[in-house]
Amino acid sequence: MRQHVNPLSQFFQLPLSLPSKSILFKDAHYPIHLDIGSAKGEFLIELASKYPKWNFVGLEIREPLVISAERKRNKLELNNLKFLFCNVNISLDEWLSDLDDGQLKRVSIQFPDPWFKRKHFKRRVFKISLLNSIARFMSKDGELFIQSDIFKLIESMTNVIDNSNYFDRKDISGFRWINQNPYDATTDRELFALKKNLTIYKAMYIRNSSLFIN
């Protein structure tokens, strides 16, 4: 499995029409947790098993990982979870517009590809356009959780969020980063980083209820 794919290549610029929530889920009215860059899917599989009255959607640009995660999900008969293949910066907006007002309650973006070279920064998944889409469709008390073990990457992400004014950083008593993953599950990369004693930078944001986006 290749660790990276170029999201700007012509293949990944083709918009995909993602299945609507009514097709994905039997109980389509449940609140939704969207995980962008779901990789092997272990994080959402764990959450979906514990919280049957939530719906979980994992979006991943590496199609073989989506196929593998879907096999695990099917085997466990988790009907409140679905993994989908797409480039979120191309195909997410249309899918979000199908949700009920306020249904999107949580978005997590965890350990996204850092694309270290400056000339490759444009390949990073987290852009102001993506943040605008999330903010436009998220419930006014919704949560945006991000984490990475690459400081320069997480710093770039927090700068974009802070400058947008769409979200408020959750009060952490004067500390810049939260200490623990706020959800009762971990990603493969998080487990790897913990095992290697790497510093993990985590931030939680709450959707600002006073700002609206057209």
N, C-alpha and C positions, 0 to 999 in steps of 0.2 A: 504494500500500500504506500503510495507516494504521500509524503507528509504535507506537501503543498500542491495546489493547483492554481494557475493564474486566472483569477476571476475576471480579468479584462480581456481574455482571449475571446475570439468570435463565438465559440461554442457556448460560453457561459453568458453571453450577452443576449441570447435568445430568451424572451420572456416565456415562462411556463404558467399555465393556468392551473393553480393548485385546487384540489377538491374543497368544496365548501364544508363548513363545520357540520352541517346536517348530513353530509355524506360520510364524514370522518367518524362521527360519534353518535351512538345511540341516544345518549342524553346530551343533546347539543346545547342546552341552556346553561350547563355548568360553567363556572368561571374558568378562565384559561391561563395557564402558565406556558409561555413561549420561551424555548431555549434556542438561541441562535448559535450555530456551530456545535451541534449535539454530539459529533464524533461517534464513538461506539455506543452511545445511548445509555450507559449504565446509570448516570445521574437521574434521568427521567424515569427509567425503569424502576428504580428504587422509590422515587416519589409516587409514581402512579400506583405502585403496589400498596403504599401506605395511605393514600388519600383518594379513595374511589369517587368522591363527590367533587373532584376537580378533573378537568380535561387538560392534557399535556400534549404539546406539539414540539417536536424537535426538527429543526431545519439544518441541513448539512449540504455543503457543496460537493463533497466527495461521495459520489453515488454508491460505490461498493460498501462504504460504511453504512449508508442508509439501508441497503439490502440486508446487510448483516444484522443491524439493529432491529429491523422489521421481523426477521426470523425469530429473534429472541422474544420480541413482543408477542408474536403469534403463539409461540410455544407456551408462554405464560398466560395467554388469553387475557391480556390487558386491553380492554375495550375503551378505556379512557385515555389512551395514548396512541400517537401516530407519529412516525418519522417520515419526513418528506425531503426529496431532493430538489434543491433550487439554489440560485444565487439570490440571496435576500435583497440585495440592492437593486435587483431587476424585477423580482416577482412577488415581493411581500405586500406591497400597497393594495393590490387588488384583493388579496385574501383577507387582509385586515378590514377592508371596507364591508365585508360580508358579516362581520361580527355584530352582535347586539351592542347597543350603547353601554359602555362600561364593562363589557364582558372580559376584556383583556386586563387582567389584574396583576400579572407578573411577567417580567421579561428578564432573562439572565443571559449574559454574554461572558463566557468563562474561558480564559486562556486562548484567546484568538491568535491566529498566526501573526507573529510580530513583524515579518518582512523588514529585516534590520536595515537594509541599504536604503538610503534616502530616496533614491530613484524609484524604489519599490513601495514607498509609503502609500501611493495611490491604490495599491492592491489591498490594503487593509480593509477589513469588513466594516469597521466602525467609522462612519462618515456623518456629517451633519444632516445629510438627506435621510439617512437611516434613523437618526435620532428624531428628526421631525415626524417621520412616519409613526414611530413608536408613541411619541407624545400626543399626536393627533388622535390616535385611536385608543389610548390607554385610559382606564378609569381614573378619576381625579384623585383617588387615594392609592393609585397603583405603585408597584415597586419595580425599580430597575436595579438589578444587582450585577456588578462587574467584578472580575478578579483576574489577576495574572501574576506570574513570578518574574515578569520583565518590567522593571520600574519605568523605563522611558515610555513603554507602551501604555501602561496604566495611567501614567501622568498625562500623556496625550489624550487619552479617553476622558479623564476627569476634567481636563481643560475644556474640551468640547462641551461636555454636559454643564459645567459650571457657567460657561459663557452664554449658554442658550437661555438660561433662566426658566426652562420648562420644568426643571426638577430641583428639589431642595435636598441637600445632603442630610442624611439622617443624623440626628444628634448623637454624638459619640463622646460627649463630655470632654471636648477639647482635643481629642485625638483625631488624626486625619483618616486613619484606616480602622475598620472594625476587625475584631480579633478572630471571629469564627464565621464559618459559612452559616448564614441565617436559616438555611433549609436543612432538613434532616436527611441529607444525601451528599455524596461527593463524586466528583468526576475522576476518571482515570489519571488525568494529568495532576489533579490536586493530590491524589494519593502518592503519585511519583514524587512530587515536589516535597511533600511532607517526609517521605522516606529519605530523601536526599538532604533534608534540613535546609531547604531553600526558603527564602522569605517570600511569602505570598501576600500581595497587596489586595485588599478587599474594600469595596465601597458600596454602600446602599443609598439609593436615592428614592424620594417619594415625589410623585407627580404633583406639581404645583397647581392647586385648584383654581387659582385666580387668573391663569393664563390660558387663552384659547387660541387654537391654530386653525386657520381656514384651509 
